[in-house]
Amino acid sequence: MTTLFDDILATPQPWSQQRIAEWADVFPSQHGASLQDFVVLERLRRDVRIDMRAVVGQSEHYAGQSWREAVLAPQYKLGKMRAVFAQYERHPDYYFNGELDNGILLSSIDGSNWYTNGGGNHRTVLAKFACDRIARQTGRHPLVRGAWTCHYQADMLAWSLFCQLQQGYAEAIFLRVTREDMRQEAVPGGSDISWRLQFFLVDRRFGGTARSGLLDAVQFCAYARHVLAHDGRPSWRDRVMHSLIGDSERLVYPS
């Protein structure tokens, strides 16, 4: 009987030529902040059934290689890659009957494209090829059972506005974002971890005494939209309010 490795060698599949994406690229860092700083919810789930076609990358190891290259000429731990293929030939049901036991750790920022992050990089590579061969043989694409998943949800609007302010007006407006009030809640099959975003700002656009304040995400987005709508310059109304509001620990914007 042809082994999975021999099948990969003999019958290259178009999808296997795709590059393995790098998980770190999902959380870009720019203008003094990382998208990870804007994560407000993590949905952790165990013993998940996963369609391996949704797995597009991983953290380090084989990122940058094609999936086929990762099997035939792995750039990291060739011996370990060969070992998981040998194990599969002895016990192929391991990936489909629950014995995997959270041995593949998957993360996603959008809930659609998944990356191995934290464990199971070799198993992930094998599982993609194993599921593909089964689908070609049976017409049905099986689900791998027993993955552990983390779905990160970030405040993309706040992130975008933060970057725009930093890019255009960093000299006049100091920004810092922190995640506060972490809460963990048990849910069926796992847990949810949530945070609220808090923004500290120092606004020097008025000259003289700077204004500062702490804002939540909704308030920050309102402030940022207002500043950007006026190209970073205080409006006539802003200057009037600045002269009327004596408390320098209040920011001037329509709230």
Backbone as CSV, one residue per row, in Angstrom:
resi,resn,N_x,N_y,N_z,CA_x,CA_y,CA_z,C_x,C_y,C_z
1,MET,0.842,-1.195,0.000,0.000,0.000,0.000,0.882,1.252,0.000
2,THR,0.526,2.221,-0.825,1.298,3.455,-0.919,1.192,4.257,0.369
3,THR,2.323,4.677,0.890,2.310,5.488,2.110,1.901,6.920,1.771
4,LEU,1.527,7.665,2.798,1.165,9.064,2.595,2.356,9.848,2.044
5,PHE,3.543,9.571,2.556,4.743,10.268,2.076,4.962,9.986,0.591
6,ASP,4.819,8.725,0.179,4.998,8.371,-1.234,3.950,9.052,-2.113
7,ASP,2.731,9.180,-1.586,1.667,9.845,-2.336,2.000,11.321,-2.561
8,ILE,2.540,11.967,-1.528,2.942,13.375,-1.649,4.055,13.517,-2.682
9,LEU,4.972,12.572,-2.672,6.105,12.598,-3.599,5.644,12.396,-5.043
10,ALA,4.666,11.509,-5.226,4.275,11.110,-6.580,3.187,11.986,-7.193
11,THR,2.318,12.546,-6.368,1.163,13.277,-6.907,1.039,14.658,-6.266
12,PRO,1.853,15.611,-6.706,1.776,16.973,-6.144,0.388,17.583,-6.373
13,GLN,-0.184,18.125,-5.334,-1.480,18.781,-5.431,-1.285,20.298,-5.519
14,PRO,-2.095,20.986,-6.312,-1.908,22.441,-6.477,-1.875,23.205,-5.157
15,TRP,-2.756,22.857,-4.212,-2.800,23.591,-2.945,-1.495,23.457,-2.173
16,SER,-0.789,22.328,-2.379,0.421,22.073,-1.591,1.582,22.977,-1.993
17,GLN,1.418,23.704,-3.110,2.453,24.646,-3.533,2.291,26.016,-2.864
18,GLN,1.190,26.211,-2.166,0.964,27.484,-1.483,1.946,27.649,-0.329
19,ARG,2.364,28.883,-0.094,3.300,29.173,0.988,2.597,29.118,2.336
20,ILE,3.300,28.601,3.303,2.789,28.576,4.670,2.945,29.979,5.248
21,ALA,1.837,30.596,5.603,1.869,31.968,6.110,2.424,31.997,7.534
22,GLU,2.956,33.158,7.918,3.550,33.343,9.242,2.538,33.998,10.183
23,TRP,2.305,33.345,11.320,1.333,33.845,12.293,1.679,35.244,12.785
24,ALA,2.957,35.537,12.959,3.358,36.852,13.472,2.877,37.979,12.566
25,ASP,2.705,37.695,11.275,2.260,38.732,10.344,0.799,39.107,10.557
26,VAL,0.060,38.251,11.261,-1.346,38.538,11.537,-1.474,39.680,12.539
27,PHE,-0.464,39.833,13.415,-0.469,40.885,14.425,0.621,41.907,14.097
28,PRO,0.375,42.770,13.126,1.409,43.742,12.752,1.670,44.743,13.867
29,SER,2.897,45.223,13.915,3.271,46.300,14.833,3.641,47.514,14.001
30,GLN,3.008,48.617,14.276,3.320,49.843,13.553,2.916,51.044,14.391
31,HIS,3.649,52.120,14.201,3.343,53.381,14.876,3.253,53.217,16.392
32,GLY,4.118,52.376,16.935,4.210,52.264,18.383,3.209,51.348,19.040
33,ALA,2.492,50.556,18.257,1.513,49.645,18.862,1.391,48.383,18.021
34,SER,0.973,47.327,18.669,0.712,46.060,17.992,-0.788,45.812,17.985
35,LEU,-1.270,45.178,16.943,-2.687,44.820,16.897,-3.071,43.987,18.112
36,GLN,-2.123,43.221,18.642,-2.420,42.397,19.812,-2.833,43.261,21.010
37,ASP,-2.347,44.498,21.061,-2.739,45.407,22.139,-4.219,45.763,22.072
38,PHE,-4.853,45.493,20.929,-6.251,45.866,20.733,-7.191,44.658,20.804
39,VAL,-6.668,43.503,21.184,-7.510,42.315,21.348,-8.410,42.503,22.566
40,VAL,-9.704,42.369,22.368,-10.660,42.559,23.459,-11.343,41.257,23.869
41,LEU,-11.145,40.194,23.075,-11.781,38.920,23.402,-10.969,37.765,22.841
42,GLU,-10.768,36.742,23.651,-10.177,35.484,23.208,-11.177,34.369,23.503
43,ARG,-11.557,33.635,22.474,-12.460,32.493,22.639,-11.626,31.213,22.563
44,LEU,-11.455,30.563,23.687,-10.645,29.345,23.776,-11.567,28.135,23.764
45,ARG,-11.279,27.173,22.875,-12.104,25.974,22.788,-11.203,24.742,22.686
46,ARG,-11.635,23.660,23.301,-10.872,22.411,23.280,-11.679,21.329,22.558
47,ASP,-10.953,20.286,22.122,-11.563,19.148,21.433,-12.430,19.595,20.252
48,VAL,-11.853,20.460,19.423,-12.574,21.020,18.275,-12.351,20.153,17.043
49,ARG,-13.389,20.002,16.248,-13.249,19.384,14.927,-12.919,20.478,13.921
50,ILE,-11.868,20.274,13.148,-11.376,21.334,12.265,-11.205,20.828,10.836
51,ASP,-11.626,21.634,9.886,-11.377,21.372,8.468,-9.979,21.893,8.165
52,MET,-9.056,21.012,7.853,-7.660,21.408,7.689,-7.442,22.324,6.484
53,ARG,-8.410,22.418,5.601,-8.290,23.358,4.488,-8.320,24.803,4.979
54,ALA,-8.826,25.000,6.193,-8.882,26.349,6.768,-7.570,26.751,7.430
55,VAL,-6.638,25.815,7.560,-5.341,26.115,8.182,-4.405,26.636,7.098
56,VAL,-3.956,27.876,7.259,-3.175,28.530,6.203,-1.737,28.823,6.602
57,GLY,-1.408,28.649,7.881,-0.048,28.990,8.292,0.285,28.491,9.674
58,GLN,1.424,28.960,10.174,1.875,28.557,11.495,2.887,29.564,12.020
59,SER,3.264,29.354,13.251,4.248,30.221,13.888,5.646,29.652,13.666
60,GLU,6.476,30.405,12.929,7.871,30.036,12.675,7.980,28.666,11.990
61,HIS,8.925,27.846,12.413,9.182,26.498,11.912,9.178,26.419,10.385
62,TYR,8.016,26.174,9.763,7.970,25.958,8.313,7.355,27.136,7.560
63,ALA,7.048,28.205,8.259,6.491,29.385,7.597,7.454,29.873,6.515
64,GLY,6.909,30.171,5.353,7.725,30.592,4.215,7.967,29.482,3.215
65,GLN,7.961,28.236,3.675,8.040,27.104,2.749,6.651,26.808,2.201
66,SER,6.592,26.054,1.109,5.300,25.531,0.683,4.980,24.329,1.568
67,TRP,3.705,23.930,1.588,3.328,22.765,2.401,4.088,21.519,1.936
68,ARG,4.257,21.387,0.631,4.962,20.210,0.104,6.440,20.254,0.477
69,GLU,7.056,21.439,0.400,8.455,21.571,0.803,8.639,21.216,2.270
70,ALA,7.657,21.562,3.089,7.760,21.270,4.521,7.819,19.770,4.789
71,VAL,7.255,18.984,3.869,7.313,17.520,4.000,8.595,16.966,3.393
72,LEU,8.907,17.377,2.183,10.015,16.766,1.448,11.376,17.336,1.827
73,ALA,11.427,18.602,2.190,12.703,19.237,2.560,12.474,20.210,3.708
74,PRO,12.047,19.708,4.853,11.700,20.594,5.972,12.892,21.414,6.449
75,GLN,12.643,22.690,6.686,13.714,23.583,7.133,13.911,23.530,8.651
76,TYR,13.098,22.701,9.319,13.181,22.601,10.775,12.906,21.154,11.185
77,LYS,13.800,20.552,11.915,13.634,19.215,12.503,13.117,18.178,11.509
78,LEU,13.940,17.848,10.539,13.579,16.832,9.555,13.188,15.521,10.236
79,GLY,13.944,15.136,11.257,13.680,13.871,11.933,12.299,13.818,12.555
80,LYS,11.855,14.931,13.121,10.534,14.952,13.743,9.436,14.860,12.699
81,MET,9.655,15.505,11.549,8.669,15.416,10.478,8.547,13.978,9.988
82,ARG,9.684,13.309,9.829,9.642,11.915,9.390,8.945,11.045,10.442
83,ALA,9.144,11.372,11.708,8.567,10.570,12.792,7.042,10.641,12.801
84,VAL,6.468,11.827,12.566,5.009,11.919,12.590,4.404,11.197,11.386
85,PHE,5.125,11.164,10.265,4.632,10.411,9.115,4.686,8.913,9.390
86,ALA,5.744,8.459,10.051,5.841,7.040,10.405,4.743,6.660,11.387
87,GLN,4.478,7.535,12.347,3.417,7.267,13.319,2.059,7.183,12.632
88,TYR,1.839,8.033,11.639,0.563,8.023,10.928,0.331,6.686,10.236
89,GLU,1.362,6.126,9.650,1.202,4.836,8.972,0.831,3.738,9.961
90,ARG,1.328,3.847,11.185,1.001,2.843,12.205,-0.396,3.055,12.779
91,HIS,-0.826,4.314,12.860,-2.090,4.600,13.542,-2.772,5.815,12.901
92,PRO,-3.328,5.664,11.706,-3.931,6.805,11.002,-5.171,7.371,11.681
93,ASP,-5.858,6.545,12.493,-7.078,7.028,13.146,-6.806,8.077,14.214
94,TYR,-5.546,8.202,14.617,-5.156,9.133,15.684,-5.699,10.540,15.448
95,TYR,-5.750,10.959,14.196,-6.167,12.326,13.877,-7.682,12.489,13.788
96,PHE,-8.406,11.398,13.882,-9.841,11.462,13.614,-10.715,10.881,14.722
97,ASN,-10.113,10.253,15.717,-10.928,9.615,16.758,-10.841,10.306,18.115
98,GLY,-10.184,11.450,18.183,-10.088,12.189,19.436,-8.812,11.976,20.207
99,GLU,-8.009,10.995,19.800,-6.755,10.745,20.515,-5.767,11.902,20.376
100,LEU,-5.969,12.737,19.395,-5.103,13.907,19.220,-5.057,14.740,20.496
101,ASP,-6.194,14.800,21.195,-6.263,15.367,22.553,-5.612,16.750,22.636
102,ASN,-6.109,17.676,21.822,-5.626,19.066,21.823,-4.147,19.169,21.451
103,GLY,-3.679,18.220,20.638,-2.278,18.201,20.226,-1.954,19.122,19.067
104,ILE,-2.965,19.777,18.515,-2.763,20.835,17.526,-3.400,22.096,18.089
105,LEU,-2.614,23.148,18.255,-3.096,24.409,18.808,-3.226,25.419,17.681
106,LEU,-4.437,25.873,17.449,-4.728,26.753,16.318,-5.231,28.112,16.790
107,SER,-4.778,29.155,16.108,-5.204,30.516,16.429,-5.696,31.214,15.169
108,SER,-6.631,32.149,15.365,-7.179,32.907,14.238,-7.567,34.302,14.705
109,ILE,-7.470,35.267,13.810,-7.923,36.622,14.096,-9.275,36.885,13.448
110,ASP,-9.647,36.076,12.440,-10.906,36.310,11.736,-11.892,35.153,11.845
111,GLY,-11.475,34.054,12.478,-12.364,32.910,12.632,-12.481,32.047,11.396
112,SER,-11.775,32.411,10.330,-11.834,31.647,9.076,-10.492,31.049,8.702
113,ASN,-9.425,31.819,8.849,-8.074,31.370,8.520,-7.330,31.056,9.811
114,TRP,-6.826,29.818,9.903,-6.228,29.348,11.150,-4.734,29.091,10.985
115,TYR,-4.021,29.278,12.096,-2.568,29.121,12.139,-2.195,28.245,13.327
116,THR,-1.272,27.308,13.118,-0.737,26.551,14.243,0.152,27.480,15.056
117,ASN,-0.170,27.628,16.324,0.538,28.594,17.156,0.611,28.060,18.578
118,GLY,1.767,27.487,18.922,1.932,26.995,20.282,2.087,25.490,20.388
119,GLY,1.919,24.774,19.286,2.110,23.333,19.325,1.409,22.633,18.178
120,GLY,2.043,21.587,17.657,1.420,20.784,16.618,1.758,21.182,15.196
121,ASN,2.860,21.895,14.999,3.221,22.303,13.637,3.421,21.110,12.711
122,HIS,4.107,20.074,13.199,4.355,18.891,12.360,3.053,18.133,12.094
123,ARG,2.242,17.985,13.130,0.964,17.286,12.962,0.064,18.023,11.976
124,THR,0.116,19.343,12.013,-0.710,20.136,11.101,-0.336,19.870,9.650
125,VAL,0.953,19.869,9.356,1.407,19.613,7.986,0.922,18.242,7.534
126,LEU,1.142,17.237,8.364,0.708,15.889,8.006,-0.801,15.831,7.816
127,ALA,-1.551,16.424,8.748,-3.010,16.319,8.711,-3.593,16.934,7.445
128,LYS,-3.002,18.011,6.958,-3.504,18.604,5.719,-3.381,17.620,4.557
129,PHE,-2.247,16.944,4.484,-2.047,15.977,3.401,-2.893,14.724,3.608
130,ALA,-3.022,14.277,4.847,-3.818,13.077,5.118,-5.281,13.308,4.749
131,CYS,-5.822,14.460,5.132,-7.217,14.764,4.825,-7.430,14.920,3.325
132,ASP,-6.461,15.524,2.656,-6.569,15.700,1.208,-6.594,14.350,0.500
133,ARG,-5.728,13.424,0.923,-5.709,12.115,0.259,-7.007,11.357,0.515
134,ILE,-7.515,11.415,1.734,-8.783,10.745,2.035,-9.902,11.326,1.175
135,ALA,-9.893,12.652,1.001,-10.926,13.294,0.184,-10.840,12.850,-1.271
136,ARG,-9.624,12.694,-1.784,-9.465,12.238,-3.169,-9.899,10.788,-3.336
137,GLN,-9.747,10.014,-2.270,-10.102,8.596,-2.337,-11.590,8.348,-2.120
138,THR,-12.217,9.161,-1.276,-13.600,8.893,-0.863,-14.602,9.937,-1.340
139,GLY,-14.100,11.103,-1.768,-15.005,12.181,-2.138,-15.511,12.974,-0.954
140,ARG,-15.035,12.664,0.240,-15.456,13.360,1.462,-14.231,13.849,2.214
141,HIS,-14.213,15.131,2.549,-13.069,15.703,3.265,-13.310,15.555,4.765
142,PRO,-12.508,14.738,5.447,-12.743,14.497,6.872,-12.323,15.685,7.732
143,LEU,-12.859,15.731,8.937,-12.465,16.730,9.919,-11.510,16.102,10.919
144,VAL,-10.462,16.820,11.246,-9.556,16.375,12.308,-10.231,16.666,13.640
145,ARG,-10.179,15.696,14.531,-10.848,15.851,15.827,-9.817,15.980,16.945
146,GLY,-10.030,16.983,17.805,-9.180,17.115,18.983,-8.233,18.286,18.945
147,ALA,-8.532,19.293,18.111,-7.698,20.496,18.082,-8.115,21.445,19.207
148,TRP,-7.187,22.290,19.589,-7.456,23.362,20.557,-7.400,24.664,19.784
149,THR,-8.409,25.527,19.932,-8.461,26.751,19.141,-8.559,27.990,20.018
150,CYS,-7.993,29.065,19.501,-8.113,30.382,20.130,-8.482,31.389,19.045
151,HIS,-9.672,31.945,19.163,-10.130,32.960,18.215,-9.963,34.326,18.865
152,TYR,-9.012,35.099,18.356,-8.761,36.449,18.863,-9.694,37.432,18.153
153,GLN,-10.316,38.301,18.920,-11.134,39.356,18.335,-10.591,40.704,18.798
154,ALA,-10.186,41.517,17.830,-9.589,42.817,18.119,-10.541,43.939,17.719
155,ASP,-10.390,45.082,18.378,-11.156,46.273,18.013,-10.454,46.910,16.814
156,MET,-10.853,46.498,15.625,-10.164,46.922,14.411,-10.362,48.411,14.122
157,LEU,-11.513,48.962,14.503,-11.748,50.388,14.284,-10.806,51.219,15.144
158,ALA,-10.707,50.874,16.428,-9.811,51.619,17.318,-8.362,51.492,16.852
159,TRP,-7.975,50.306,16.404,-6.615,50.084,15.895,-6.335,50.969,14.682
160,SER,-7.267,51.014,13.747,-7.083,51.815,12.542,-6.968,53.304,12.880
161,LEU,-7.841,53.792,13.742,-7.809,55.207,14.112,-6.547,55.545,14.895
162,PHE,-6.132,54.643,15.778,-4.894,54.833,16.542,-3.711,55.000,15.587
163,CYS,-3.614,54.112,14.600,-2.499,54.169,13.647,-2.538,55.448,12.820
164,GLN,-3.738,55.888,12.441,-3.843,57.123,11.660,-3.391,58.334,12.463
165,LEU,-3.771,58.387,13.740,-3.329,59.498,14.584,-1.820,59.462,14.787
166,GLN,-1.287,58.274,15.044,0.147,58.149,15.259,0.938,58.511,14.007
167,GLN,0.409,58.121,12.876,1.112,58.380,11.619,1.123,59.868,11.276
168,GLY,0.009,60.551,11.544,-0.096,61.935,11.111,0.203,62.993,12.151
169,TYR,0.009,62.646,13.433,0.036,63.708,14.440,0.746,63.303,15.724
170,ALA,1.723,62.422,15.620,2.408,61.913,16.813,3.124,63.016,17.591
171,GLU,3.586,64.058,16.907,4.299,65.130,17.603,3.359,65.965,18.463
172,ALA,2.095,66.039,18.058,1.135,66.871,18.787,0.265,66.080,19.752
173,ILE,0.106,64.788,19.492,-0.787,63.974,20.321,-0.051,62.716,20.759
174,PHE,0.115,62.561,22.061,0.724,61.348,22.607,-0.389,60.354,22.906
175,LEU,-0.188,59.100,22.506,-1.196,58.056,22.694,-0.592,56.834,23.369
176,ARG,-1.374,56.232,24.250,-0.992,54.934,24.805,-2.267,54.131,25.038
177,VAL,-2.229,52.860,24.664,-3.383,51.992,24.875,-3.001,50.869,25.823
178,THR,-3.909,50.527,26.725,-3.718,49.400,27.642,-4.999,48.573,27.677
179,ARG,-4.834,47.324,28.062,-5.995,46.448,28.243,-6.252,46.306,29.740
180,GLU,-7.479,46.556,30.155,-7.832,46.574,31.569,-8.958,45.577,31.850
181,ASP,-9.122,45.271,33.148,-10.272,44.487,33.636,-10.424,43.147,32.919
182,MET,-9.372,42.339,32.929,-9.471,41.015,32.321,-10.514,40.176,33.053
183,ARG,-11.380,39.552,32.292,-12.406,38.679,32.859,-12.400,37.355,32.104
184,GLN,-12.474,36.271,32.842,-12.516,34.942,32.231,-13.814,34.264,32.617
185,GLU,-14.490,33.735,31.614,-15.784,33.097,31.824,-15.763,31.694,31.234
186,ALA,-16.164,30.725,32.032,-16.268,29.350,31.543,-17.501,29.225,30.654
187,VAL,-17.315,28.615,29.494,-18.410,28.373,28.559,-18.318,26.920,28.113
188,PRO,-19.386,26.359,27.548,-19.312,24.980,27.075,-18.151,24.782,26.098
189,GLY,-17.269,23.847,26.420,-16.153,23.539,25.536,-14.936,24.407,25.703
190,GLY,-14.941,25.300,26.692,-13.760,26.143,26.850,-14.004,27.345,27.728
191,SER,-13.435,28.481,27.335,-13.587,29.704,28.118,-13.417,30.918,27.221
192,ASP,-13.974,32.034,27.666,-13.819,33.320,26.994,-13.074,34.266,27.927
193,ILE,-12.083,34.968,27.388,-11.338,35.962,28.152,-11.562,37.312,27.484
194,SER,-11.991,38.296,28.267,-12.289,39.607,27.696,-11.551,40.713,28.441
195,TRP,-11.337,41.810,27.742,-10.718,43.012,28.294,-11.487,44.223,27.790
196,ARG,-11.278,45.357,28.453,-11.715,46.633,27.890,-10.468,47.458,27.588
197,LEU,-10.541,48.237,26.531,-9.419,49.081,26.143,-9.495,50.424,26.857
198,GLN,-8.340,50.914,27.268,-8.248,52.242,27.865,-7.142,53.023,27.162
199,PHE,-7.441,54.249,26.800,-6.504,55.090,26.060,-6.119,56.301,26.904
200,PHE,-4.821,56.529,27.023,-4.317,57.744,27.667,-3.788,58.662,26.572
201,LEU,-4.239,59.908,26.571,-3.853,60.863,25.534,-3.324,62.143,26.155
202,VAL,-2.336,62.721,25.504,-1.866,64.072,25.811,-1.960,64.874,24.518
203,ASP,-2.792,65.916,24.532,-3.070,66.720,23.335,-2.374,68.078,23.477
204,ARG,-1.369,68.310,22.639,-0.589,69.551,22.690,-0.943,70.496,21.537
205,ARG,-2.036,70.287,20.872,-2.352,71.044,19.660,-2.754,72.498,19.931
206,PHE,-3.111,72.814,21.176,-3.616,74.157,21.464,-2.519,75.134,21.876
207,GLY,-1.297,74.636,22.084,-0.237,75.501,22.574,-0.397,75.720,24.072
208,GLY,0.658,76.149,24.720,0.575,76.366,26.162,0.405,75.060,26.902
209,THR,-0.521,75.037,27.843,-0.752,73.851,28.662,-1.388,72.736,27.836
210,ALA,-0.804,71.563,27.906,-1.357,70.423,27.176,-2.594,69.898,27.890
211,ARG,-3.460,69.280,27.133,-4.633,68.614,27.699,-4.390,67.109,27.702
212,SER,-4.961,66.433,28.683,-4.776,64.985,28.774,-6.063,64.350,29.273
213,GLY,-6.149,63.047,29.106,-7.333,62.352,29.583,-7.274,60.866,29.323
214,LEU,-8.126,60.134,30.042,-8.320,58.700,29.846,-9.650,58.488,29.142
215,LEU,-9.638,57.700,28.081,-10.843,57.441,27.301,-11.060,55.946,27.136
216,ASP,-12.331,55.536,27.091,-12.614,54.159,26.708,-12.602,54.076,25.184
217,ALA,-12.878,52.902,24.645,-12.751,52.708,23.194,-13.737,53.566,22.412
218,VAL,-14.974,53.664,22.884,-15.979,54.467,22.180,-15.589,55.936,22.195
219,GLN,-15.151,56.429,23.358,-14.730,57.825,23.464,-13.504,58.104,22.600
220,PHE,-12.554,57.167,22.612,-11.355,57.363,21.798,-11.700,57.447,20.320
221,CYS,-12.574,56.576,19.850,-12.939,56.593,18.430,-13.615,57.916,18.064
222,ALA,-14.448,58.441,18.965,-15.093,59.731,18.711,-14.050,60.846,18.645
223,TYR,-13.107,60.828,19.582,-12.037,61.829,19.593,-11.200,61.734,18.316
224,ALA,-10.780,60.531,17.965,-9.912,60.343,16.803,-10.607,60.769,15.512
225,ARG,-11.869,60.393,15.357,-12.612,60.796,14.157,-12.678,62.320,14.044
226,HIS,-12.897,62.968,15.191,-12.998,64.432,15.194,-11.670,65.063,14.774
227,VAL,-10.578,64.601,15.342,-9.260,65.145,15.000,-8.953,64.917,13.525
228,LEU,-9.200,63.718,13.044,-8.893,63.393,11.650,-9.780,64.175,10.682
229,ALA,-11.035,64.408,11.074,-11.952,65.150,10.201,-11.494,66.586,9.989
230,HIS,-10.708,67.108,10.936,-10.213,68.483,10.834,-8.712,68.512,10.520
231,ASP,-8.219,67.415,9.957,-6.804,67.334,9.543,-5.844,67.666,10.676
232,GLY,-6.231,67.300,11.887,-5.352,67.479,13.038,-5.348,68.867,13.636
233,ARG,-6.060,69.811,13.013,-6.076,71.187,13.525,-7.315,71.410,14.388
234,PRO,-7.165,72.075,15.536,-8.345,72.381,16.358,-9.322,73.263,15.582
235,SER,-10.584,72.912,15.626,-11.599,73.721,14.962,-11.866,74.993,15.775
236,TRP,-12.631,75.909,15.176,-12.995,77.137,15.901,-13.713,76.786,17.190
237,ARG,-14.632,75.838,17.112,-15.362,75.419,18.314,-14.411,74.817,19.342
238,ASP,-13.445,74.029,18.878,-12.465,73.436,19.794,-11.717,74.521,20.559
239,ARG,-11.331,75.578,19.864,-10.560,76.640,20.521,-11.417,77.396,21.536
240,VAL,-12.687,77.573,21.206,-13.590,78.211,22.167,-13.728,77.343,23.411
241,MET,-13.952,76.050,23.211,-14.092,75.138,24.345,-12.804,75.064,25.148
242,HIS,-11.667,75.118,24.475,-10.376,75.092,25.164,-10.243,76.288,26.101
243,SER,-10.707,77.443,25.648,-10.607,78.640,26.488,-11.600,78.612,27.643
244,LEU,-12.712,77.889,27.472,-13.743,77.850,28.509,-13.505,76.762,29.548
245,ILE,-12.874,75.672,29.136,-12.661,74.540,30.047,-11.330,74.725,30.753
246,GLY,-11.391,75.010,32.025,-10.165,75.254,32.773,-9.411,74.003,33.154
247,ASP,-10.114,72.902,33.251,-9.497,71.641,33.682,-8.656,71.064,32.538
248,SER,-7.341,71.028,32.715,-6.462,70.524,31.647,-6.531,69.011,31.501
249,GLU,-7.190,68.338,32.434,-7.333,66.885,32.343,-8.653,66.505,31.676
250,ARG,-9.114,67.369,30.808,-10.271,67.087,29.963,-9.883,67.338,28.515
251,LEU,-10.187,66.405,27.665,-9.907,66.555,26.240,-11.065,67.274,25.559
252,VAL,-10.744,68.025,24.524,-11.752,68.794,23.801,-12.141,68.047,22.531
253,TYR,-13.396,67.601,22.486,-13.956,66.954,21.295,-15.451,66.803,21.525
254,PRO,-16.259,66.707,20.478,-17.700,66.509,20.658,-17.968,65.134,21.256
255,SER,-18.591,65.101,22.394,-18.852,63.810,23.059,-20.346,63.594,23.239
